[in-house]
């Protein structure tokens, strides 16, 4: 997970024109990775009580996000 976190920190510090250029060459995989990263960050920002309301333990956040995204994708087909 450390690689994931450091990669995120590095990419967010790039100048705006460089970020725009990177997005121009993005693949669908890159876009999905960004969406996963954003959703995981949103879930990590929740309190333990808010996570419990959703039936999620803090250690299960990544699995929960991936499962929800897969459910969303499978409904679209």
C-alpha positions in Angstrom: 0.0 0.0 0.0 2.9 2.4 0.6 3.7 2.4 -3.1 0.1 3.3 -3.9 0.2 6.2 -1.4 3.5 7.6 -2.5 2.5 7.4 -6.1 -0.7 9.4 -5.3 1.3 12.0 -3.5 3.7 12.4 -6.3 1.1 12.7 -9.1 -0.9 15.3 -7.2 2.1 17.6 -6.9 2.8 17.7 -10.7 2.1 21.1 -12.4 -1.3 21.5 -13.9 -0.2 21.3 -17.5 1.7 18.1 -16.8 -1.4 16.6 -15.1 -3.5 17.5 -18.2 -1.0 15.9 -20.5 -1.0 12.7 -18.4 -4.8 12.6 -18.5 -4.7 13.0 -22.3 -2.7 9.7 -22.5 -4.8 7.9 -19.9 -6.1 4.5 -20.5 -9.4 3.2 -19.0 -7.2 1.4 -16.4 -5.7 4.8 -15.3 -9.2 6.3 -15.0 -10.4 3.4 -12.9 -7.4 3.5 -10.7 -8.0 7.2 -10.0 -11.7 6.4 -9.2 -10.6 3.6 -6.8 -8.1 5.9 -5.1 -10.7 8.7 -4.7 -13.3 6.3 -3.2 -10.9 4.7 -0.9 -9.7 8.1 0.4 -13.4 9.2 0.9 -14.1 6.0 2.9 -10.9 6.4 5.0 -12.0 9.9 5.9 -15.2 8.5 7.5 -15.3 7.9 11.3 -15.5 4.4 12.6 -19.1 5.0 13.5 -19.9 6.1 9.9 -18.2 3.0 8.6 -20.1 0.8 11.0 -23.4 2.3 9.7 -22.4 1.0 6.3 -21.3 -2.4 7.7 -17.6 -1.9 6.9 -14.6 -2.2 9.1 -11.7 0.1 8.5 -9.5 -2.8 7.4 -12.1 -3.8 4.8 -12.3 -0.5 3.0 -10.4 -1.5 -0.1 -12.3 -4.7 -0.6 -15.6 -2.9 0.0 -14.8 -0.3 -2.6 -13.6 -2.8 -5.2 -16.7 -5.0 -4.6 -19.1 -2.0 -5.0 -17.3 -0.9 -8.2 -17.6 -4.4 -9.6 -21.3 -4.5 -8.7 -21.8 -1.2 -10.4 -20.0 -2.3 -13.6 -21.8 -5.6 -13.8 -25.2 -3.9 -13.6 -24.3 -1.8 -16.6 -23.9 -4.8 -18.9 
